[in-house]
Amino acid sequence: MLKKIFNKKKPSKDGFRDALLNKVFNLDELEFHYTENINLYETNENQETLLHLCAKCAYLESIKWLMDKELSLEAQNKDKETVLFYAVKSNNQAVVKFLVEKGANTNHKNFYNRTALQEAIIEGSKTYKYLLSKTDDIRNKDFYGNNLVFDAVSNGSSEILDSVLQNEKIDINCVNKNKNIILHKEAAYNNYELATKLLEHGANPTLGDKDGKNFLFYAVNKGIENIKVIEKAIEYGCEVNNKDFAGNTVLNYIVKNYLDAKEKLNIIESLTHFKLIKRLISFDINVNSLNKDEETILFQAIRSEDDELIEYFISLEKFNINQKNHLGQTVLTEACYKGYQNIELIKKLIELGADVNIRDNNDSTIIEKLIELILHYKNQKIISYSLQEKSSYENNYYDLLEYLLKNTKVDLKKYNSRAKPLFFDTIIYYNFELFKLLKRYGININQKDLEHKNILFYLIDNADTSSTQKQRLYLKTLQSLLNLGVNINEKDDLGATALHKAILNNCIYTTKLLLEAKPNFKSVDNKGRTVIHNIVWKDCCKTFKLVNSYDQKIVNIADQYGVLPINYAVFMGKYDLVITMIDEYAHINNTNKIDPKMKVFFKKFHKNVINLIKYAKSKVDEKNLKLLSENMKKEFSIQ
């Protein structure tokens, strides 16, 4: 009967394929269609052989027939998978057993460096137990560094995991390429029973990942709901005060989780994290633990502006309130960046001992920062980017400064970070309201900087007089300071007074204002020089006449080298000034003892003395200049 049927058909490639891949194996039909035109070694686009295809469907008899034709069990598809991998995925133990008995390599790795056993475990194939007993490379890691433990946990079957863990060759603390162990996987740290089983079988919860986070850091992610796992982690050796590589403890992570949930308006999730924060505190966690920025968790809380969290932390009264971070700043500094709106928090911090006089790494105090911010937002002073970044135009820094001055012991005698008295900049930026505030709380308006310069020097050197309006404001400010009693005769470290400085700056208006304040006209610097000497340096006849009109005697005061101002004027070739000085009764003879070193120094300027008469503008000038020249030749030993 069969012969009659076959006689009606012709052998074909499709017929052969249909017979081979038929779940009902028919040897006669297969043999009928198998001719010399059939290529048993042909592969498809996935590089699968006929053996791969038969194994995929668990067609054992077809596999046997092909093996009789000497097809290789080790042929690989494009993912480097052998026939055994396909048999595993078919979930047919008989086929897997047959292939292994026929020599299939159980230790072969596919493209992802995985064995057939690993595929059986992760897919939950019932062939896994058999392969466990037949695979030598039990400790193999795949391309990602995961071993059988990762696969078993990913599968989720307790039975499979038990079988894997019972194998003595298994490394339960296998570290994958991401530096994770099995306890770092969500399936483990969020499942109490699974986590317990792994721990009981030797999983080490203290091993850290690439960031230094151990099992406990992962276990806290679900908040108080995961407290049993957290306690189990602690029981097996995790310390609540352990730090990751950034110096953070689990408390930092829980606080971050809480704040993230708050931001997402997830009330339930934020509550579970907040409860865990309180629970961890009861475990005696060190709240003063420092991260890589040398900050406690209180810094994080204050920056968050979360009132509930801040209130709770402050109520603990356990924090080092004056802890300085890597920038040298404290939590009080952070709180003050928000201005007066943060006053209630600032009050509490001060009650706990926060010190307003602490200096950061730039030697700046909170008081200086507040002054800087007020001048920036009110008077356009340029400040550091970091300070500007943390502040806002809307924040009220003036009222906060006033509160701190009134309610804390601010040391206003200390310099700012630029070694200047705190009030100096309020003057040059013309913020009189701020200046009056500082004056009310005890600044010394005669305080000097490290160069012994008082506010008059600083104002003269730094005032903006770029417009008529600003120049008027400058002069008005200068007059106000003099009226307040700033010492006009104060000397800097060179012995110069503000009048000396004004003359060198060529500001006739400043000079006149200072002259009106009746300074000590005879004041000399460290080299014994009066303001007339400075006038000579600047070669200004107009200024000379002005100063001389207030005191006609200082023109004839010699410096410590015995040299008169008019002598300097001659040597320096300032002839108009020489004539003007003579007209104003400057002495043309020098009766002082002249330092020999000065005589040597002036040798290169002798020609100016010799040629002096050439610059006479009148007969009187000619007579006076000739006499002056003759005298100086004798006095300075000029040939």
VOGU-3710 file (C-alpha; in Angstrom, 3 decimals, decimal comma):
1> mlkkifnkkk> 0,000/0,000/0,000  2,817/2,378/0,983  4,659/1,581/-2,211  1,578/2,588/-4,185  1,375/5,869/-2,318  5,086/6,611/-2,743  4,920/5,637/-6,388  2,447/8,466/-6,912  4,883/11,042/-5,319  8,320/12,225/-6,231
11> pskdgfrdal> 11,156/12,777/-3,732  11,616/16,470/-2,895  13,541/18,766/-0,581  10,345/20,088/0,982  9,098/16,566/1,494  12,342/15,618/3,218  12,142/18,652/5,489  8,497/17,971/6,358  9,292/14,358/7,194  12,328/15,284/9,312
21> lnkvfnldel> 10,513/17,990/11,277  7,331/16,010/11,862  6,463/15,201/15,447  5,442/11,746/14,224  8,638/10,210/12,921  8,176/8,211/9,694  11,414/6,586/8,628  10,055/5,291/5,312  8,862/8,710/4,221  12,109/10,321/5,369
31> efhyteninl> 14,182/7,789/3,456  11,943/8,187/0,399  12,634/11,929/0,190  16,321/11,683/1,088  18,308/11,723/-2,131  21,778/12,730/-3,136  20,421/16,198/-3,865  19,724/16,761/-0,170  22,508/18,687/1,650  22,342/17,624/5,285
41> yetnenqetl> 24,937/20,263/6,232  23,001/23,211/4,898  22,265/26,035/7,391  19,673/28,816/7,427  20,143/32,556/7,917  20,724/31,981/11,642  23,374/29,388/10,848  21,149/26,688/12,340  21,740/23,121/11,169  19,064/20,455/10,794
51> lhlcakcayl> 20,152/19,119/14,176  19,466/22,533/15,762  15,982/22,591/14,269  15,185/19,058/15,404  16,502/19,746/18,906  14,386/22,904/19,132  11,283/20,736/18,688  12,688/17,800/20,693  12,381/15,396/17,727  14,586/12,696/19,206
61> esikwlmdke> 14,209/10,138/16,394  15,029/12,740/13,772  18,102/13,679/15,804  19,184/10,050/15,928  18,727/9,685/12,155  20,838/12,793/11,506  23,530/11,610/13,884  23,683/8,346/11,994  24,561/10,521/9,016  27,476/11,843/11,105
71> lsleaqnkdk> 26,219/15,392/11,629  28,187/17,154/14,368  26,651/17,906/17,744  29,080/20,807/18,146  27,913/22,807/15,135  27,164/26,393/16,222  24,562/28,935/15,185  25,331/32,644/14,870  25,172/32,971/18,671  27,684/30,129/19,025
81> etvlfyavks> 25,020/27,832/20,466  25,305/24,092/19,927  22,479/21,564/19,556  22,472/21,027/23,326  21,339/24,636/23,917  18,309/24,044/21,662  17,483/20,821/23,461  17,558/22,675/26,796  15,153/25,291/25,478  12,821/22,505/24,272
91> nnqavvkflv> 12,567/21,462/27,936  12,940/17,802/26,965  15,115/15,843/29,335  15,248/12,742/27,142  16,748/14,678/24,251  19,256/16,445/26,532  20,278/13,166/28,131  20,679/11,509/24,725  22,853/14,342/23,414  25,067/14,329/26,501
101> ekgantnhkn> 25,458/10,566/26,312  26,429/10,952/22,668  29,193/13,336/23,657  27,630/16,802/23,581  29,992/19,242/25,323  28,204/20,491/28,442  30,974/23,033/29,081  30,603/24,789/25,724  29,946/28,551/25,971  27,763/30,537/23,625
111> fynrtalqea> 28,364/34,076/22,384  27,479/35,422/25,842  29,876/32,966/27,490  26,992/31,002/28,964  26,747/27,227/29,301  23,669/25,161/28,517  23,274/24,691/32,281  23,026/28,452/32,805  20,343/28,652/30,122  18,483/25,769/31,749
121> iiegsktyky> 18,613/27,490/35,151  17,486/30,930/34,007  14,671/29,508/31,839  13,555/27,003/34,454  14,058/24,051/32,126  13,446/20,720/33,846  16,770/19,602/32,404  18,717/21,703/34,929  19,149/18,936/37,533  20,576/16,526/35,004
131> llsktddirn> 22,928/19,169/33,626  24,016/20,124/37,152  25,366/16,608/37,505  26,965/16,537/34,054  28,566/20,011/33,790  32,106/20,427/35,072  32,372/24,205/34,719  29,861/24,966/37,461  31,639/28,213/38,423  31,464/29,692/34,911
141> kdfygnnlvf> 30,610/33,400/34,587  28,825/34,747/31,552  29,729/37,847/29,546  28,339/40,048/32,340  30,168/38,151/35,053  27,021/36,461/36,370  27,143/32,859/37,555  24,476/30,227/38,285  23,390/31,985/41,478  22,388/35,086/39,494
151> davsngssei> 20,507/32,874/37,014  18,686/30,970/39,745  17,604/34,171/41,501  16,523/35,709/38,189  14,384/32,630/37,511  12,647/32,996/40,848  12,169/29,297/41,588  12,998/28,387/45,162  13,528/24,755/44,137  16,059/25,682/41,452
161> ldsvlqneki> 17,903/28,027/43,821  18,080/25,315/46,480  19,587/22,900/43,967  22,201/25,466/42,943  23,094/26,432/46,500  23,547/22,790/47,491  26,337/22,442/44,966  29,637/22,819/46,785  31,351/24,297/43,747  29,052/27,324/43,605
171> dincvnknkn> 30,552/30,706/44,519  27,680/32,448/46,261  29,744/35,637/46,525  30,502/35,819/42,815  31,214/39,429/41,770  30,019/40,340/38,271  31,438/42,941/35,913  29,364/45,685/37,543  30,976/44,729/40,851  27,672/43,416/42,158
181> iilhkeaayn> 27,050/40,257/44,156  23,689/38,499/44,211  22,584/40,396/47,332  22,722/43,632/45,318  19,931/42,435/43,012  16,432/43,756/43,669  14,992/40,244/43,729  17,251/39,538/46,709  17,237/42,743/48,749  13,482/43,212/48,534
191> nyelatklle> 12,618/39,616/49,515  13,118/38,638/53,138  12,891/34,874/52,606  15,272/34,918/49,647  17,721/37,279/51,344  17,708/35,101/54,454  18,339/31,954/52,419  21,293/33,541/50,637  22,751/34,827/53,891  22,376/31,434/55,540
201> hganptlgdk> 24,240/29,850/52,642  27,178/32,193/53,072  26,397/35,310/51,040  28,555/38,106/52,459  26,413/41,244/52,998  29,449/43,434/53,738  30,891/43,189/50,213  30,613/46,518/48,400  29,755/47,324/44,787  31,717/49,648/42,474
211> dgknflfyav> 30,544/52,588/44,590  31,384/50,909/47,873  27,734/50,208/48,753  27,069/46,949/50,582  23,832/44,972/50,980  22,456/47,369/53,597  22,575/50,312/51,164  20,327/48,352/48,804  18,025/47,026/51,512  17,006/50,513/52,655
221> nkgienikvi> 15,561/51,463/49,250  12,021/50,390/50,172  11,918/52,212/53,453  10,434/50,853/56,659  8,607/48,132/54,686  11,933/46,371/54,323  12,892/46,581/57,989  13,130/42,787/58,396  15,684/42,580/55,595  17,563/45,568/57,041
231> ekaieygcev> 17,722/43,974/60,476  18,844/40,705/58,923  21,640/42,539/57,085  22,771/44,104/60,353  22,568/40,712/62,072  24,929/39,266/59,468  27,556/41,960/59,834  26,492/45,158/58,050  27,378/48,205/60,150  24,924/51,112/60,036
241> nnkdfagntv> 27,881/53,495/60,003  29,631/51,924/57,022  30,381/54,378/54,212  30,440/54,101/50,454  33,348/55,499/48,469  31,760/58,967/48,544  31,721/58,870/52,324  27,932/58,465/52,556  26,212/56,201/55,063  22,843/54,533/54,530
251> lnyivknyld> 21,299/57,519/56,292  22,338/59,758/53,384  20,601/57,416/50,962  17,425/57,147/52,991  17,234/60,925/53,287  17,695/61,231/49,520  14,956/58,645/48,925  12,681/60,556/51,276  13,334/63,883/49,558  12,880/62,364/46,087
261> akeklniies> 9,519/60,922/47,115  8,512/64,272/48,609  9,401/66,026/45,358  7,236/63,562/43,434  4,407/64,242/45,922  4,359/60,554/46,819  3,138/60,877/50,395  3,034/57,168/51,202  6,533/56,507/49,898  7,989/59,559/51,641
271> lthfklikrl> 6,388/58,448/54,896  7,927/54,974/54,750  11,364/56,505/54,214  10,857/59,018/57,021  9,905/56,221/59,403  13,053/54,368/58,429  15,149/57,476/59,151  13,794/57,507/62,692  14,329/53,767/63,065  17,955/54,014/61,951
281> isfdinvnsl> 18,565/56,808/64,440  17,416/54,375/67,127  20,141/51,989/65,920  22,622/54,604/67,182  23,811/55,618/63,742  26,468/58,341/63,799  24,681/61,481/62,582  28,005/63,330/62,561  29,510/60,982/60,001  31,186/62,988/57,218
291> nkdeetilfq> 30,945/62,353/53,487  33,676/63,179/50,955  32,655/66,849/51,175  33,164/66,677/54,944  29,458/67,274/55,496  27,037/65,708/57,946  23,537/64,725/56,928  22,311/68,026/58,384  23,835/69,895/55,418  21,719/67,781/53,067
301> airseddeli> 18,598/68,414/55,107  19,077/72,190/55,284  19,694/72,477/51,543  16,471/70,546/50,947  14,451/73,156/52,895  12,241/70,313/54,147  10,887/71,661/57,417  9,801/68,294/58,797  13,193/66,686/58,240  15,147/69,689/59,526
311> eyfislekfn> 12,944/69,965/62,611  13,463/66,289/63,404  17,236/66,410/63,005  17,589/69,568/65,076  15,414/68,074/67,814  17,961/65,274/68,217  20,556/67,780/69,501  23,280/65,364/68,428  24,878/67,277/65,578  28,155/69,157/65,571
321> inqknhlgqt> 26,528/72,436/64,570  29,834/74,072/63,689  31,141/71,268/61,470  32,957/72,805/58,485  32,651/71,189/55,068  35,390/70,985/52,430  34,802/74,665/51,662  35,051/75,580/55,323  31,354/76,469/55,512  28,855/75,410/58,178
331> vlteacykgy> 25,143/74,588/58,188  24,524/78,132/59,397  26,181/79,398/56,220  23,813/77,252/54,148  20,803/78,498/56,083  21,831/82,138/55,638  21,925/81,879/51,849  18,104/81,954/51,954  18,078/85,257/53,785  15,601/86,394/56,409
341> qnielikkli> 12,938/83,967/55,211  15,006/81,279/56,945  15,129/83,169/60,231  13,345/80,539/62,356  15,850/77,878/61,350  18,728/80,301/61,848  17,464/81,107/65,351  17,410/77,408/66,242  20,910/76,859/64,903  22,192/79,808/66,918
351> elgadvnird> 20,449/78,460/70,030  22,360/75,220/69,477  25,644/77,118/69,360  26,173/77,968/65,695  29,037/80,476/65,441  28,704/83,404/63,005  32,420/84,196/63,272  33,686/80,950/61,729  35,817/81,547/58,643  35,659/79,385/55,536
361> nndstiiekl> 38,588/78,309/53,367  38,601/81,756/51,749  38,815/83,338/55,208  35,286/84,711/54,835  32,660/84,782/57,597  28,887/84,727/57,288  28,823/88,442/58,103  31,158/89,221/55,226  29,048/87,102/52,875  25,884/88,966/53,853
371> ielilhyknq> 27,624/92,311/53,310  28,829/91,099/49,912  25,326/89,959/48,927  23,723/93,243/49,993  26,283/95,242/48,012  25,840/92,949/45,022  22,063/93,178/44,817  21,792/96,822/45,925  24,941/98,369/44,483  26,008/95,985/41,694
381> kiisyslqek> 29,233/94,912/43,348  30,801/91,994/41,501  30,993/88,946/43,782  32,207/85,381/43,361  30,158/83,096/41,133  29,789/80,500/43,883  28,253/83,079/46,228  25,990/84,480/43,548  24,867/80,983/42,564  23,643/80,175/46,061
391> ssyennyydl> 21,844/83,477/46,613  18,857/85,314/45,189  17,777/88,903/44,615  14,504/88,090/46,384  16,180/87,076/49,638  16,281/89,684/52,381  19,894/89,762/53,512  19,781/93,164/55,207  17,275/92,180/57,897  19,147/88,937/58,465
401> leyllkntkv> 22,412/90,822/58,944  20,713/93,185/61,376  19,338/90,227/63,348  22,755/88,578/63,583  24,430/91,827/64,641  21,818/92,324/67,327  21,539/88,775/68,646  24,988/87,223/68,269  28,506/88,169/69,253  29,790/89,349/65,906
411> dlkkynsrak> 33,422/90,381/66,041  33,380/93,543/63,924  37,025/94,224/64,695  38,170/91,336/62,520  39,193/91,861/58,908  37,318/90,429/55,959  38,869/87,837/53,643  40,836/90,569/51,841  42,409/91,824/55,070  40,169/94,922/55,095
421> plffdtiiyy> 37,806/96,156/57,813  34,275/94,872/57,193  32,784/98,300/56,534  35,272/99,510/53,896  33,298/98,287/50,889  30,055/99,804/52,159  31,731/103,187/51,712  33,177/102,798/48,231  29,839/101,393/47,017  28,049/104,280/48,737
431> nfelfkllkr> 25,661/102,060/50,718  25,207/104,409/53,657  22,296/102,449/55,096  24,543/99,419/55,472  27,396/101,535/56,816  25,119/103,080/59,458  23,916/99,616/60,463  27,476/98,430/61,033  28,350/101,665/62,839  25,364/101,240/65,124
441> ygininqkdl> 26,715/97,867/66,233  30,228/99,008/66,973  32,576/99,281/64,030  35,598/101,497/64,604  35,565/104,029/61,774  39,287/104,606/62,337  40,142/100,930/61,966  43,072/100,365/59,590  43,891/97,541/57,220  47,134/95,574/57,276
451> ehknilfyli> 48,891/98,375/55,383  47,819/100,774/58,142  45,441/102,563/55,798  42,142/103,791/57,140  38,915/104,305/55,208  40,118/107,628/53,753  42,952/105,887/51,919  40,642/103,123/50,740  38,040/105,546/49,454  40,595/107,738/47,673
461> dnadtsstqk> 42,166/104,688/46,007  38,997/102,828/45,034  36,104/105,252/44,638  34,255/105,307/41,341  34,413/108,897/40,060  33,729/108,088/36,428  30,865/110,580/36,165  30,107/114,012/37,579  27,340/112,547/39,704  29,615/109,856/41,117
471> qrlylktlqs> 32,367/112,375/41,759  29,971/114,521/43,775  28,848/111,475/45,713  32,460/110,563/46,369  33,319/114,027/47,722  30,168/114,087/49,803  31,093/110,700/51,260  34,620/111,857/51,994  33,280/114,951/53,756  30,839/112,835/55,777
481> llnlgvnine> 33,645/110,581/56,973  35,656/113,589/58,074  32,609/114,964/59,864  32,215/111,616/61,654  35,722/111,971/63,012  37,821/109,747/60,781  41,451/110,581/61,545  42,700/112,708/58,670  46,267/112,488/59,971  46,397/108,686/60,004
491> kddlgatalh> 49,503/107,281/58,330  49,914/104,148/56,266  52,871/101,784/56,563  54,916/104,186/54,398  54,142/107,041/56,766  51,963/108,835/54,222  48,677/110,548/55,089  45,496/110,713/53,044  46,650/114,116/51,783  49,879/112,557/50,503
501> kailnnciyt> 47,749/109,958/48,702  45,316/112,513/47,237  48,167/114,556/45,765  49,719/111,472/44,172  46,302/110,663/42,693  46,181/114,116/41,060  42,728/114,832/42,464  42,509/118,567/43,122  38,999/118,325/44,570  40,019/115,666/47,085
511> tkllleakpn> 43,104/117,666/48,003  41,075/120,820/48,585  38,513/119,008/50,705  41,255/117,479/52,865  43,008/120,830/53,215  39,760/122,382/54,442  39,664/119,738/57,178  42,868/121,281/58,592  45,213/118,288/58,636  48,726/118,407/60,052
521> fksvdnkgrt> 50,372/120,156/57,105  53,828/119,413/58,415  53,224/115,666/58,561  56,025/113,702/56,912  56,290/110,125/55,664  58,894/107,538/56,654  61,494/109,360/54,533  60,708/112,718/56,094  58,885/114,044/53,045  55,946/116,431/53,195
531> vihnivwkdc> 53,057/116,706/50,771  55,142/119,298/48,866  57,569/116,549/47,945  54,614/114,594/46,519  53,589/117,655/44,526  57,058/117,665/42,988  56,646/113,994/41,959  53,406/114,910/40,164  54,751/118,255/38,783  51,553/120,205/39,454
541> cktfklvnsy> 51,849/123,979/39,889  48,149/124,361/40,553  48,214/121,907/43,455  51,341/123,535/44,841  49,705/126,953/44,928  46,639/125,461/46,600  48,593/123,667/49,342  50,976/126,574/49,823  48,029/128,890/50,376  47,196/126,894/53,520
551> dqkivniadq> 50,750/126,714/54,891  53,704/128,622/53,457  56,296/126,950/55,666  56,190/123,356/54,498  57,719/124,253/51,129  61,018/124,669/52,927  61,003/121,418/54,934  63,767/119,045/53,830  63,411/115,260/53,915  65,595/112,949/56,028
561> ygvlpinyav> 68,297/113,122/53,362  68,478/116,906/53,732  66,972/117,580/50,314  64,381/120,350/49,827  61,377/119,970/47,516  62,803/122,671/45,220  66,057/120,711/44,917  64,140/117,653/43,719  62,199/119,829/41,268  65,442/121,132/39,736
571> fmgkydlvit> 67,086/117,720/39,440  63,910/116,273/37,904  63,697/119,076/35,335  60,355/120,448/36,536  61,261/124,035/35,673  57,825/125,678/35,711  57,267/124,274/39,178  60,696/125,556/40,283  59,802/129,085/39,154  56,382/128,851/40,835
581> mideyahinn> 57,969/127,683/44,091  60,463/130,568/44,030  57,576/132,965/43,419  55,939/131,531/46,562  59,100/132,144/48,608  60,748/128,762/48,475  64,323/128,950/49,728  66,937/128,975/46,990  69,635/127,908/49,388  69,756/124,665/51,386
591> tnkidpkmkv> 71,225/124,923/54,883  70,544/121,273/55,731  73,191/118,548/55,873  72,796/116,587/52,666  73,289/112,824/52,714  76,404/111,943/50,638  74,525/109,085/49,005  72,058/111,564/47,554  74,888/113,592/46,066  76,099/110,471/44,293
601> ffkkfhknvi> 72,578/109,615/43,177  71,988/113,052/41,645  75,172/112,992/39,528  73,264/111,822/36,471  70,967/114,860/36,821  73,679/117,541/37,135  72,949/118,887/33,664  69,510/120,035/34,851  71,189/122,228/37,459  73,835/123,512/35,061
611> nlikyakskv> 71,234/124,383/32,403  68,667/125,768/34,840  69,049/129,407/33,789  67,948/128,549/30,251  64,378/128,143/31,472  63,970/131,633/32,862  60,931/133,492/31,528  61,876/136,912/32,846  64,800/138,883/34,166  63,650/138,153/37,695
621> deknlkllse> 63,471/134,440/36,893  66,938/134,592/35,366  68,358/136,154/38,485  66,639/133,718/40,849  67,456/130,634/38,799  71,085/131,656/38,474  71,367/132,080/42,212  69,601/128,775/42,849  71,879/127,021/40,366  75,027/128,422/41,941
631> nmkkefsiq> 73,878/127,431/45,413  73,017/123,881/44,361  76,379/123,431/42,636  78,036/124,133/45,955  75,543/122,171/48,069  75,597/119,058/45,861  79,276/119,286/44,839  78,557/119,855/41,155  81,591/120,762/39,017
//
